[in-house]
């Protein structure tokens, strides 16, 4: 069985990682959690990022919120890859 670096984010109490009392939008908090896993090296090359359905269910946010977080993540990773080339 392979290690899933995002599995701990998809636990039953995942929504506790997002703070509704902060001015930072939920999509940006979710994006930051995912980005930090990738940049720390915890999620190695080829690791499967959770889908918007998985994220919305685990974090109890709308699919639109999860999609926006994933869209920003994809754009940032694309820009980082372009800068390396």
VMD Tcl script that builds the backbone (N, CA, C; Angstrom):
set m [mol new atoms 255]
animate dup $m
set s [atomselect $m all]
$s set {name element resname resid chain x y z} {
  {N N UNK 1 A 0.840 -1.185 0.000}
  {CA C UNK 1 A 0.000 0.000 0.000}
  {C C UNK 1 A 0.882 1.246 0.000}
  {N N UNK 2 A 0.573 2.186 -0.896}
  {CA C UNK 2 A 1.395 3.380 -0.994}
  {C C UNK 2 A 0.906 4.471 -0.036}
  {N N UNK 3 A 1.816 5.348 0.299}
  {CA C UNK 3 A 1.527 6.446 1.216}
  {C C UNK 3 A 0.774 7.548 0.471}
  {N N UNK 4 A -0.296 8.038 1.032}
  {CA C UNK 4 A -1.066 9.133 0.448}
  {C C UNK 4 A -0.828 10.383 1.290}
  {N N UNK 5 A -0.050 11.344 0.781}
  {CA C UNK 5 A 0.288 12.534 1.571}
  {C C UNK 5 A -0.902 13.445 1.851}
  {N N UNK 6 A -1.987 13.268 1.122}
  {CA C UNK 6 A -3.161 14.109 1.329}
  {C C UNK 6 A -4.225 13.438 2.182}
  {N N UNK 7 A -4.008 12.171 2.551}
  {CA C UNK 7 A -5.016 11.429 3.309}
  {C C UNK 7 A -5.344 12.100 4.643}
  {N N UNK 8 A -4.350 12.671 5.295}
  {CA C UNK 8 A -4.608 13.307 6.586}
  {C C UNK 8 A -5.467 14.561 6.439}
  {N N UNK 9 A -5.478 15.144 5.249}
  {CA C UNK 9 A -6.337 16.297 5.023}
  {C C UNK 9 A -7.794 15.888 4.847}
  {N N UNK 10 A -8.025 14.649 4.464}
  {CA C UNK 10 A -9.374 14.198 4.146}
  {C C UNK 10 A -10.017 13.423 5.292}
  {N N UNK 11 A -9.633 13.714 6.495}
  {CA C UNK 11 A -10.198 13.031 7.653}
  {C C UNK 11 A -11.562 13.609 8.014}
  {N N UNK 12 A -12.240 12.961 8.939}
  {CA C UNK 12 A -13.580 13.399 9.325}
  {C C UNK 12 A -13.597 14.773 9.992}
  {N N UNK 13 A -12.476 15.215 10.536}
  {CA C UNK 13 A -12.444 16.534 11.171}
  {C C UNK 13 A -11.624 17.542 10.358}
  {N N UNK 14 A -11.541 17.323 9.060}
  {CA C UNK 14 A -10.751 18.186 8.184}
  {C C UNK 14 A -11.229 19.626 8.211}
  {N N UNK 15 A -12.541 19.827 8.335}
  {CA C UNK 15 A -13.067 21.193 8.309}
  {C C UNK 15 A -12.513 22.046 9.438}
  {N N UNK 16 A -11.986 21.413 10.488}
  {CA C UNK 16 A -11.388 22.185 11.592}
  {C C UNK 16 A -10.106 22.891 11.163}
  {N N UNK 17 A -9.529 22.483 10.032}
  {CA C UNK 17 A -8.316 23.124 9.535}
  {C C UNK 17 A -8.614 24.464 8.868}
  {N N UNK 18 A -9.871 24.697 8.516}
  {CA C UNK 18 A -10.272 25.963 7.909}
  {C C UNK 18 A -10.893 26.849 8.983}
  {N N UNK 19 A -10.541 28.122 8.962}
  {CA C UNK 19 A -10.990 29.055 9.997}
  {C C UNK 19 A -11.977 30.040 9.408}
  {N N UNK 20 A -13.210 29.972 9.854}
  {CA C UNK 20 A -14.229 30.904 9.377}
  {C C UNK 20 A -14.154 32.255 10.086}
  {N N UNK 21 A -13.369 32.330 11.157}
  {CA C UNK 21 A -13.237 33.592 11.888}
  {C C UNK 21 A -12.131 34.487 11.328}
  {N N UNK 22 A -11.472 34.052 10.274}
  {CA C UNK 22 A -10.407 34.835 9.646}
  {C C UNK 22 A -10.938 35.534 8.400}
  {N N UNK 23 A -10.323 36.661 8.032}
  {CA C UNK 23 A -10.761 37.333 6.812}
  {C C UNK 23 A -10.304 36.609 5.533}
  {N N UNK 24 A -9.383 35.665 5.657}
  {CA C UNK 24 A -8.892 34.918 4.505}
  {C C UNK 24 A -9.990 33.997 3.985}
  {N N UNK 25 A -10.318 34.092 2.688}
  {CA C UNK 25 A -11.376 33.242 2.137}
  {C C UNK 25 A -11.057 31.750 2.295}
  {N N UNK 26 A -12.099 30.954 2.412}
  {CA C UNK 26 A -11.927 29.508 2.596}
  {C C UNK 26 A -11.165 28.879 1.433}
  {N N UNK 27 A -11.443 29.325 0.208}
  {CA C UNK 27 A -10.745 28.734 -0.935}
  {C C UNK 27 A -9.243 28.977 -0.837}
  {N N UNK 28 A -8.852 30.140 -0.315}
  {CA C UNK 28 A -7.421 30.435 -0.201}
  {C C UNK 28 A -6.788 29.624 0.933}
  {N N UNK 29 A -7.509 29.419 2.005}
  {CA C UNK 29 A -7.001 28.574 3.089}
  {C C UNK 29 A -6.798 27.147 2.594}
  {N N UNK 30 A -7.763 26.649 1.826}
  {CA C UNK 30 A -7.671 25.292 1.291}
  {C C UNK 30 A -6.516 25.189 0.299}
  {N N UNK 31 A -6.391 26.168 -0.566}
  {CA C UNK 31 A -5.269 26.223 -1.503}
  {C C UNK 31 A -3.941 26.178 -0.749}
  {N N UNK 32 A -3.835 26.963 0.320}
  {CA C UNK 32 A -2.587 27.019 1.103}
  {C C UNK 32 A -2.254 25.670 1.728}
  {N N UNK 33 A -3.265 24.976 2.231}
  {CA C UNK 33 A -3.027 23.641 2.806}
  {C C UNK 33 A -2.463 22.683 1.760}
  {N N UNK 34 A -3.058 22.696 0.580}
  {CA C UNK 34 A -2.596 21.806 -0.491}
  {C C UNK 34 A -1.198 22.196 -0.968}
  {N N UNK 35 A -0.996 23.496 -1.200}
  {CA C UNK 35 A 0.304 23.983 -1.669}
  {C C UNK 35 A 1.419 23.657 -0.678}
  {N N UNK 36 A 1.126 23.834 0.609}
  {CA C UNK 36 A 2.141 23.557 1.622}
  {C C UNK 36 A 2.555 22.096 1.628}
  {N N UNK 37 A 1.601 21.191 1.411}
  {CA C UNK 37 A 1.937 19.757 1.331}
  {C C UNK 37 A 2.874 19.489 0.154}
  {N N UNK 38 A 2.627 20.169 -0.941}
  {CA C UNK 38 A 3.446 19.958 -2.137}
  {C C UNK 38 A 4.817 20.584 -1.963}
  {N N UNK 39 A 4.863 21.835 -1.521}
  {CA C UNK 39 A 6.143 22.540 -1.401}
  {C C UNK 39 A 7.044 21.969 -0.312}
  {N N UNK 40 A 6.448 21.373 0.708}
  {CA C UNK 40 A 7.258 20.782 1.779}
  {C C UNK 40 A 7.935 19.489 1.329}
  {N N UNK 41 A 7.492 18.964 0.180}
  {CA C UNK 41 A 8.042 17.705 -0.302}
  {C C UNK 41 A 7.290 16.505 0.230}
  {N N UNK 42 A 6.316 16.754 1.102}
  {CA C UNK 42 A 5.532 15.656 1.660}
  {C C UNK 42 A 4.766 14.928 0.562}
  {N N UNK 43 A 4.277 15.691 -0.404}
  {CA C UNK 43 A 3.601 15.100 -1.562}
  {C C UNK 43 A 4.624 15.042 -2.681}
  {N N UNK 44 A 5.158 13.880 -2.913}
  {CA C UNK 44 A 6.199 13.723 -3.918}
  {C C UNK 44 A 5.662 13.829 -5.332}
  {N N UNK 45 A 6.567 13.788 -6.268}
  {CA C UNK 45 A 6.203 13.861 -7.678}
  {C C UNK 45 A 5.239 12.723 -8.012}
  {N N UNK 46 A 4.167 13.061 -8.670}
  {CA C UNK 46 A 3.188 12.056 -9.068}
  {C C UNK 46 A 2.118 11.754 -8.036}
  {N N UNK 47 A 2.165 12.436 -6.883}
  {CA C UNK 47 A 1.141 12.212 -5.856}
  {C C UNK 47 A -0.211 12.683 -6.381}
  {N N UNK 48 A -1.252 11.953 -6.073}
  {CA C UNK 48 A -2.597 12.295 -6.531}
  {C C UNK 48 A -3.196 13.346 -5.612}
  {N N UNK 49 A -3.562 14.470 -6.202}
  {CA C UNK 49 A -4.215 15.545 -5.452}
  {C C UNK 49 A -5.694 15.193 -5.353}
  {N N UNK 50 A -6.311 15.396 -4.207}
  {CA C UNK 50 A -7.739 15.078 -4.062}
  {C C UNK 50 A -8.599 15.856 -5.067}
  {N N UNK 51 A -9.703 15.262 -5.444}
  {CA C UNK 51 A -10.628 15.911 -6.377}
  {C C UNK 51 A -11.440 16.984 -5.660}
  {N N UNK 52 A -12.116 17.816 -6.438}
  {CA C UNK 52 A -12.962 18.846 -5.828}
  {C C UNK 52 A -14.094 18.208 -5.033}
  {N N UNK 53 A -14.574 17.034 -5.465}
  {CA C UNK 53 A -15.620 16.334 -4.718}
  {C C UNK 53 A -15.098 15.855 -3.368}
  {N N UNK 54 A -13.888 15.281 -3.364}
  {CA C UNK 54 A -13.292 14.803 -2.114}
  {C C UNK 54 A -13.032 15.965 -1.157}
  {N N UNK 55 A -12.506 17.051 -1.689}
  {CA C UNK 55 A -12.212 18.213 -0.849}
  {C C UNK 55 A -13.477 18.836 -0.293}
  {N N UNK 56 A -14.504 18.977 -1.131}
  {CA C UNK 56 A -15.738 19.601 -0.647}
  {C C UNK 56 A -16.409 18.748 0.421}
  {N N UNK 57 A -16.345 17.434 0.277}
  {CA C UNK 57 A -16.939 16.551 1.287}
  {C C UNK 57 A -16.143 16.589 2.592}
  {N N UNK 58 A -14.827 16.509 2.493}
  {CA C UNK 58 A -13.988 16.460 3.697}
  {C C UNK 58 A -14.005 17.777 4.467}
  {N N UNK 59 A -13.957 18.885 3.740}
  {CA C UNK 59 A -13.872 20.192 4.400}
  {C C UNK 59 A -15.224 20.863 4.590}
  {N N UNK 60 A -16.268 20.198 4.094}
  {CA C UNK 60 A -17.628 20.724 4.218}
  {C C UNK 60 A -17.735 22.138 3.633}
  {N N UNK 61 A -17.176 22.268 2.428}
  {CA C UNK 61 A -17.272 23.515 1.672}
  {C C UNK 61 A -17.964 23.196 0.351}
  {N N UNK 62 A -18.381 24.223 -0.360}
  {CA C UNK 62 A -19.037 24.005 -1.645}
  {C C UNK 62 A -18.015 23.496 -2.677}
  {N N UNK 63 A -18.540 22.867 -3.719}
  {CA C UNK 63 A -17.668 22.416 -4.800}
  {C C UNK 63 A -16.988 23.602 -5.454}
  {N N UNK 64 A -17.668 24.728 -5.510}
  {CA C UNK 64 A -17.085 25.926 -6.118}
  {C C UNK 64 A -15.855 26.372 -5.325}
  {N N UNK 65 A -15.940 26.315 -4.002}
  {CA C UNK 65 A -14.801 26.673 -3.146}
  {C C UNK 65 A -13.637 25.725 -3.391}
  {N N UNK 66 A -13.917 24.433 -3.440}
  {CA C UNK 66 A -12.864 23.439 -3.691}
  {C C UNK 66 A -12.275 23.622 -5.087}
  {N N UNK 67 A -13.125 23.863 -6.071}
  {CA C UNK 67 A -12.652 24.055 -7.447}
  {C C UNK 67 A -11.762 25.284 -7.546}
  {N N UNK 68 A -12.153 26.353 -6.892}
  {CA C UNK 68 A -11.343 27.573 -6.934}
  {C C UNK 68 A -9.967 27.334 -6.316}
  {N N UNK 69 A -9.917 26.608 -5.197}
  {CA C UNK 69 A -8.633 26.279 -4.568}
  {C C UNK 69 A -7.762 25.465 -5.521}
  {N N UNK 70 A -8.363 24.483 -6.193}
  {CA C UNK 70 A -7.608 23.646 -7.132}
  {C C UNK 70 A -7.177 24.432 -8.361}
  {N N UNK 71 A -8.018 25.336 -8.833}
  {CA C UNK 71 A -7.649 26.165 -9.986}
  {C C UNK 71 A -6.448 27.054 -9.669}
  {N N UNK 72 A -6.454 27.665 -8.501}
  {CA C UNK 72 A -5.334 28.519 -8.101}
  {C C UNK 72 A -4.070 27.678 -7.930}
  {N N UNK 73 A -4.220 26.505 -7.340}
  {CA C UNK 73 A -3.076 25.610 -7.163}
  {C C UNK 73 A -2.484 25.220 -8.520}
  {N N UNK 74 A -3.346 24.857 -9.455}
  {CA C UNK 74 A -2.867 24.463 -10.786}
  {C C UNK 74 A -2.135 25.610 -11.465}
  {N N UNK 75 A -2.679 26.817 -11.364}
  {CA C UNK 75 A -2.030 27.976 -11.977}
  {C C UNK 75 A -0.679 28.261 -11.326}
  {N N UNK 76 A -0.613 28.198 -10.015}
  {CA C UNK 76 A 0.655 28.469 -9.337}
  {C C UNK 76 A 1.707 27.417 -9.692}
  {N N UNK 77 A 1.305 26.158 -9.741}
  {CA C UNK 77 A 2.252 25.105 -10.090}
  {C C UNK 77 A 2.706 25.236 -11.539}
  {N N UNK 78 A 1.804 25.663 -12.413}
  {CA C UNK 78 A 2.154 25.875 -13.824}
  {C C UNK 78 A 3.167 27.011 -13.930}
  {N N UNK 79 A 2.961 28.091 -13.197}
  {CA C UNK 79 A 3.898 29.210 -13.211}
  {C C UNK 79 A 5.249 28.800 -12.648}
  {N N UNK 80 A 5.253 28.015 -11.579}
  {CA C UNK 80 A 6.509 27.556 -10.984}
  {C C UNK 80 A 7.269 26.665 -11.962}
  {N N UNK 81 A 6.549 25.799 -12.679}
  {CA C UNK 81 A 7.181 24.906 -13.644}
  {C C UNK 81 A 7.776 25.717 -14.798}
  {N N UNK 82 A 7.050 26.745 -15.237}
  {CA C UNK 82 A 7.534 27.597 -16.312}
  {C C UNK 82 A 8.799 28.332 -15.878}
  {N N UNK 83 A 8.836 28.796 -14.647}
  {CA C UNK 83 A 10.006 29.522 -14.145}
  {C C UNK 83 A 11.240 28.620 -14.070}
  {N N UNK 84 A 11.017 27.328 -13.839}
  {CA C UNK 84 A 12.147 26.401 -13.751}
  {C C UNK 84 A 12.725 26.059 -15.120}
  {N N UNK 85 A 11.926 26.217 -16.135}
  {CA C UNK 85 A 12.387 25.850 -17.502}
  {C C UNK 85 A 13.060 26.969 -18.192}
}
mol reanalyze $m
mol bondsrecalc $m
mol representation Tube
mol addrep $m
